[in-house]
Amino acid sequence: MSRMIRGAGLVLAAALALSACGGGDDGGDPLKGGDKGSGGTVTVGSADFAESELLGEIYAQAMEAKGVKVARKFKIGAREVYYGQVESGAIQVFPEYNGALLARVDKSNTTAATTEEVDTALKQKLPPALEILDPSKAEDKDALVVTAETAAKYKLKTIEDLKPVAKDLVVGGPPEFKTRQQGMLGLEKVYGLTFKQFKSLDTGPITLANLKKGQIQAGNLFTTNPAITKDKLVPLEDPKNLFGAQNVLPLVYKSKVDDTARQALNAVSAKLTTQDLIDMNGTMETEKADPEDVAKEWLKKAGLV
């Protein structure tokens, strides 16, 4: 799944920040390379959305519970920004989604769809310095979502059902959705859909608001968004597996992650489910709970701390 989390402006800003970095104190810059984990410290990163920060906290606290020294570099930005930081070793552990990661490292429009197929392809395509650890059962997939009223009006159940009416509909989502294979490009190539307009929206909540107000007729949301159930929205089925498997797993810079850290991370994957993500996302949204506290509570319930 493509984690759609900021636009080209963020990428440019991050690039400028990187080019401007000098020696000494990083001033809180989350993109500062640092020492690649020297001194036994493992740096955990996250993208710039709540679920990624939550997963980063879960990974960090799970390792800390096993005596691993951890540093955090959260809210970095889109995959276009953070992937290079992991590849360089500046960040050593990152919560990823296997299908979206594969789309980043393999531009051949792979047909891999299941968890096993995606992970096998990833192991072949990742740079030698990087490694994926065990996938969890938890998935957070991109989905094309409509309101119940729109689904009824156009008799929509699957993405394929949009073909006769797409020309009359506005679809919305974060900027990256417009240019990614697991987005507008794939909707056109795989399903033959040409929409009236794509409306670029910064975040999931803004997409949701536009969808509910009728300003867009279809929106890109993640399947673990609690609003889908709360607002009785309809995620359209994806029979051609455009979005494919999107299991949560740790991406690691393998020379800097020892067996203790690996075991802690794999233990998280063994316990984490999709329903866990939905529940935790709901807690963060409705109760305005801090990801650090939500992560701590889940780890306790899972018996990992």
Residue pairs with C-beta under 8 A, 6 or more apart in sequence:
1 97
1 99
1 100
1 140
1 141
1 142
1 182
1 222
1 243
1 246
2 79
2 100
2 103
2 142
2 176
2 177
2 180
2 182
2 183
3 47
3 49
3 52
3 78
3 79
3 97
3 100
4 78
4 142
4 173
4 174
4 175
4 176
4 177
4 180
4 183
4 220
5 47
5 48
5 49
5 52
5 77
5 78
5 174
5 176
5 203
6 48
6 77
6 78
6 174
6 175
6 176
6 202
7 78
7 174
7 175
7 176
7 200
7 202
8 175
10 48
10 77
10 78
10 81
11 77
11 78
11 80
11 81
14 31
14 76
14 77
14 81
15 81
17 29
17 31
18 31
21 29
21 31
21 32
21 33
26 32
26 34
30 45
30 73
30 74
30 75
30 76
31 73
31 76
31 81
31 85
32 90
33 85
33 88
33 90
34 43
34 71
34 73
34 90
35 41
36 88
36 89
36 90
36 92
36 253
36 256
37 43
37 89
37 92
37 253
37 256
39 69
40 68
40 69
41 69
41 70
41 71
42 63
42 68
42 69
42 70
42 71
42 92
42 93
42 256
42 257
42 261
43 70
43 71
43 72
43 73
43 90
43 91
43 92
43 93
44 56
44 59
44 60
44 63
44 70
44 71
44 72
44 73
44 74
44 91
44 92
44 93
44 94
45 56
45 72
45 73
45 74
45 76
45 82
45 85
45 86
45 91
45 93
45 94
46 52
46 53
46 55
46 56
46 57
46 72
46 73
46 74
46 75
46 76
46 94
46 95
47 53
47 75
47 76
47 77
47 78
47 79
47 82
48 75
48 76
48 77
48 78
49 203
49 204
50 281
50 284
50 285
50 291
51 140
51 222
51 224
51 277
51 280
51 281
52 95
53 74
53 75
53 291
54 280
54 281
54 284
54 291
54 294
54 295
55 95
55 248
56 72
56 74
56 94
56 95
56 291
57 72
57 291
57 292
57 294
57 295
57 296
58 95
58 268
58 272
58 295
58 298
58 299
59 93
59 95
59 250
59 264
59 265
59 268
60 70
60 72
60 93
60 295
61 292
61 295
61 296
61 299
61 305
62 264
62 265
62 267
62 268
62 299
62 304
62 305
63 70
63 93
63 260
63 261
63 264
63 265
64 70
65 264
65 299
65 304
65 305
66 260
66 261
66 263
66 264
67 260
68 258
68 260
68 261
68 264
73 85
73 91
76 82
76 85
76 91
78 176
79 100
79 101
79 104
80 176
82 91
82 94
83 104
85 91
86 92
86 94
86 130
86 251
86 253
87 127
87 129
87 130
87 253
89 129
89 253
89 255
89 256
91 253
92 252
92 253
92 256
92 257
93 250
93 251
93 252
93 253
93 257
93 261
93 265
94 250
94 251
94 252
95 248
95 249
95 250
95 251
96 132
96 248
96 249
96 250
96 251
97 139
97 140
97 246
97 247
97 248
97 249
98 115
98 118
98 119
98 122
98 132
98 135
98 245
98 246
98 247
98 249
99 112
99 118
99 141
99 182
99 243
99 244
99 245
99 246
99 247
100 142
100 182
100 246
101 122
101 132
101 251
102 110
102 112
102 118
102 121
102 122
102 125
102 244
103 180
103 181
103 182
105 122
105 125
105 126
105 127
106 121
106 125
109 181
109 189
110 121
112 118
112 120
112 121
112 244
112 245
113 241
113 244
113 245
114 245
115 135
115 245
115 247
117 245
118 244
118 245
118 247
119 132
119 135
119 247
119 249
122 132
123 132
126 132
129 253
129 254
129 255
130 251
130 252
130 253
130 254
131 251
131 252
131 254
132 249
132 250
132 251
132 252
133 249
133 250
133 252
133 262
133 265
133 266
133 269
134 249
134 265
134 266
134 269
134 270
135 247
135 248
135 249
135 269
136 247
136 248
136 249
136 268
136 269
136 270
136 271
136 272
136 273
137 247
137 272
137 273
137 274
138 247
138 248
138 272
138 273
138 274
138 276
138 277
139 223
139 245
139 246
139 247
139 248
139 274
140 222
140 223
140 224
140 246
140 248
140 274
140 277
141 222
141 223
141 243
141 244
141 246
142 177
142 182
142 183
142 220
142 221
142 222
142 223
142 243
142 246
143 220
143 221
143 222
143 223
143 228
143 235
143 236
143 238
143 243
144 159
144 162
144 171
144 187
144 218
144 219
144 220
144 235
144 236
144 238
145 211
145 218
145 219
145 220
145 221
145 228
145 233
145 234
145 235
145 236
146 156
146 211
146 217
146 218
146 219
146 233
146 234
146 236
147 211
147 212
147 214
147 231
147 232
147 233
147 234
148 232
148 233
148 234
150 156
150 217
150 218
150 234
151 157
151 234
151 236
154 161
154 162
154 165
155 161
156 162
156 234
156 236
157 236
157 237
158 236
158 237
158 238
158 239
159 187
159 191
159 193
159 236
159 237
159 238
159 239
159 240
159 242
160 191
160 239
160 240
161 236
162 169
162 191
162 193
162 218
162 236
163 191
163 192
163 193
166 193
166 194
166 195
166 196
167 194
167 195
167 196
168 196
169 195
169 196
169 217
169 218
170 195
170 196
170 197
170 198
170 199
170 215
170 216
170 217
170 218
171 184
171 195
171 197
171 198
171 199
171 216
171 217
171 218
171 219
171 220
172 198
172 199
172 200
172 201
172 207
172 210
172 211
172 215
172 216
172 218
172 219
172 220
173 183
173 198
173 199
173 200
173 201
173 207
173 219
173 220
174 200
174 201
174 202
174 203
174 204
174 207
174 220
175 200
175 202
176 183
177 183
177 184
177 198
177 220
178 184
178 198
178 200
179 185
180 186
181 189
182 242
182 243
182 244
183 220
184 195
184 198
186 242
187 193
187 195
187 242
188 194
190 240
190 242
191 240
191 242
195 218
199 210
199 215
199 216
201 207
201 210
201 216
201 219
204 221
204 222
204 225
207 216
207 219
207 220
207 221
208 219
208 221
208 225
208 227
208 231
210 216
210 219
211 217
211 218
211 219
211 221
211 233
212 231
218 236
221 227
221 228
221 233
221 235
223 235
223 274
224 274
224 277
224 278
224 281
225 281
226 278
226 281
226 282
226 285
226 286
227 233
227 285
228 235
229 278
248 269
248 272
248 277
249 269
250 265
250 268
250 269
252 261
252 262
252 265
257 265
264 304
267 304
268 302
268 304
271 302
271 303
271 304
272 302
276 298
280 294
280 295
280 298
283 289
283 294
284 290
284 291
284 294
296 305
299 305
